[in-house]
Amino acid sequence: MMELERLMVKVAATRAGLQVVEPPILVGRSGALHTFSFLATDGFQSFAFDFYDRVGEVDLLSSYVKMMDTGLVVHIVCFHGNPSVEAEGGAKEYRIRILRPGELAKFFEKRVAVASA
């Protein structure tokens, strides 16, 4: 599922100076294991991403629970279509960014610009 996209993100993150965490699993404060679609770190800050074909309310809530339990900022990537109205509204309320594939590339390009400055 979305292996090409995952590979593209891995390359972009590596170019931005991030270390890819494999497997992308973290233990939350509750002791629960949380699996992300992609996880990278610069040694100080971690960047967690959940990939979905389309983003609905249940997807958003799943990412929100991971965010609350791990303390990480989680970004959602919507690869096809648009997020549901409920997911868009909830994302604003929960302070979760829903990115499109092009925005994801820009996220890492900004990191490259900062690292080389």
Contacts in CASP RR format, 6 or more apart in sequence:
PFRMAT RR
TARGET T0000
AUTHOR 0000-0000-0000
METHOD contacts of the structure
MODEL  1
MMELERLMVKVAATRAGLQVVEPPILVGRSGALHTFSFLATDGFQSFAFD
FYDRVGEVDLLSSYVKMMDTGLVVHIVCFHGNPSVEAEGGAKEYRIRILR
PGELAKFFEKRVAVASA
2 37 0 8 1.000
2 51 0 8 1.000
2 53 0 8 1.000
2 79 0 8 1.000
5 51 0 8 1.000
5 77 0 8 1.000
5 79 0 8 1.000
5 101 0 8 1.000
6 37 0 8 1.000
6 38 0 8 1.000
6 51 0 8 1.000
8 105 0 8 1.000
9 38 0 8 1.000
9 49 0 8 1.000
9 104 0 8 1.000
9 108 0 8 1.000
10 20 0 8 1.000
10 38 0 8 1.000
12 104 0 8 1.000
12 105 0 8 1.000
12 108 0 8 1.000
12 109 0 8 1.000
13 20 0 8 1.000
13 38 0 8 1.000
13 40 0 8 1.000
13 47 0 8 1.000
13 108 0 8 1.000
14 20 0 8 1.000
15 108 0 8 1.000
15 112 0 8 1.000
16 108 0 8 1.000
16 109 0 8 1.000
16 111 0 8 1.000
16 112 0 8 1.000
16 115 0 8 1.000
17 42 0 8 1.000
17 111 0 8 1.000
17 112 0 8 1.000
17 115 0 8 1.000
18 40 0 8 1.000
18 41 0 8 1.000
18 42 0 8 1.000
18 47 0 8 1.000
18 108 0 8 1.000
18 111 0 8 1.000
19 40 0 8 1.000
19 41 0 8 1.000
19 42 0 8 1.000
19 43 0 8 1.000
20 38 0 8 1.000
20 39 0 8 1.000
20 40 0 8 1.000
21 39 0 8 1.000
21 40 0 8 1.000
21 41 0 8 1.000
21 46 0 8 1.000
23 35 0 8 1.000
24 35 0 8 1.000
24 36 0 8 1.000
24 37 0 8 1.000
24 38 0 8 1.000
24 39 0 8 1.000
24 48 0 8 1.000
25 33 0 8 1.000
25 34 0 8 1.000
25 35 0 8 1.000
25 36 0 8 1.000
25 39 0 8 1.000
26 33 0 8 1.000
26 34 0 8 1.000
26 36 0 8 1.000
26 39 0 8 1.000
26 48 0 8 1.000
26 70 0 8 1.000
26 72 0 8 1.000
27 33 0 8 1.000
27 34 0 8 1.000
28 34 0 8 1.000
28 69 0 8 1.000
28 70 0 8 1.000
28 71 0 8 1.000
29 69 0 8 1.000
29 70 0 8 1.000
29 71 0 8 1.000
30 69 0 8 1.000
31 69 0 8 1.000
32 69 0 8 1.000
34 66 0 8 1.000
34 69 0 8 1.000
34 70 0 8 1.000
36 48 0 8 1.000
36 49 0 8 1.000
36 50 0 8 1.000
36 66 0 8 1.000
36 74 0 8 1.000
37 49 0 8 1.000
37 50 0 8 1.000
37 51 0 8 1.000
37 77 0 8 1.000
38 48 0 8 1.000
38 49 0 8 1.000
38 51 0 8 1.000
39 46 0 8 1.000
39 47 0 8 1.000
39 48 0 8 1.000
39 49 0 8 1.000
40 46 0 8 1.000
40 47 0 8 1.000
41 47 0 8 1.000
46 72 0 8 1.000
47 72 0 8 1.000
47 73 0 8 1.000
47 75 0 8 1.000
48 66 0 8 1.000
48 67 0 8 1.000
48 70 0 8 1.000
48 72 0 8 1.000
48 73 0 8 1.000
48 74 0 8 1.000
48 75 0 8 1.000
49 74 0 8 1.000
49 75 0 8 1.000
49 76 0 8 1.000
49 77 0 8 1.000
49 104 0 8 1.000
50 59 0 8 1.000
50 62 0 8 1.000
50 63 0 8 1.000
50 66 0 8 1.000
50 74 0 8 1.000
50 75 0 8 1.000
50 76 0 8 1.000
50 77 0 8 1.000
51 77 0 8 1.000
51 79 0 8 1.000
52 59 0 8 1.000
52 76 0 8 1.000
52 77 0 8 1.000
52 78 0 8 1.000
52 79 0 8 1.000
53 78 0 8 1.000
53 79 0 8 1.000
53 80 0 8 1.000
54 78 0 8 1.000
54 80 0 8 1.000
54 81 0 8 1.000
54 82 0 8 1.000
54 83 0 8 1.000
54 84 0 8 1.000
55 76 0 8 1.000
55 78 0 8 1.000
55 83 0 8 1.000
55 84 0 8 1.000
55 87 0 8 1.000
55 98 0 8 1.000
56 83 0 8 1.000
56 84 0 8 1.000
56 86 0 8 1.000
56 87 0 8 1.000
57 84 0 8 1.000
57 86 0 8 1.000
57 87 0 8 1.000
57 90 0 8 1.000
59 76 0 8 1.000
59 87 0 8 1.000
60 76 0 8 1.000
60 83 0 8 1.000
60 86 0 8 1.000
60 87 0 8 1.000
60 90 0 8 1.000
60 91 0 8 1.000
60 94 0 8 1.000
60 96 0 8 1.000
63 74 0 8 1.000
63 76 0 8 1.000
63 96 0 8 1.000
64 74 0 8 1.000
64 94 0 8 1.000
64 96 0 8 1.000
66 72 0 8 1.000
66 74 0 8 1.000
67 73 0 8 1.000
67 74 0 8 1.000
67 94 0 8 1.000
67 96 0 8 1.000
74 96 0 8 1.000
75 96 0 8 1.000
75 97 0 8 1.000
75 98 0 8 1.000
75 99 0 8 1.000
75 104 0 8 1.000
75 107 0 8 1.000
76 83 0 8 1.000
76 91 0 8 1.000
76 96 0 8 1.000
76 97 0 8 1.000
76 98 0 8 1.000
76 99 0 8 1.000
77 98 0 8 1.000
77 99 0 8 1.000
77 100 0 8 1.000
77 101 0 8 1.000
77 104 0 8 1.000
78 98 0 8 1.000
78 99 0 8 1.000
78 100 0 8 1.000
79 101 0 8 1.000
83 91 0 8 1.000
83 98 0 8 1.000
87 98 0 8 1.000
88 98 0 8 1.000
90 96 0 8 1.000
91 97 0 8 1.000
91 98 0 8 1.000
99 107 0 8 1.000
END
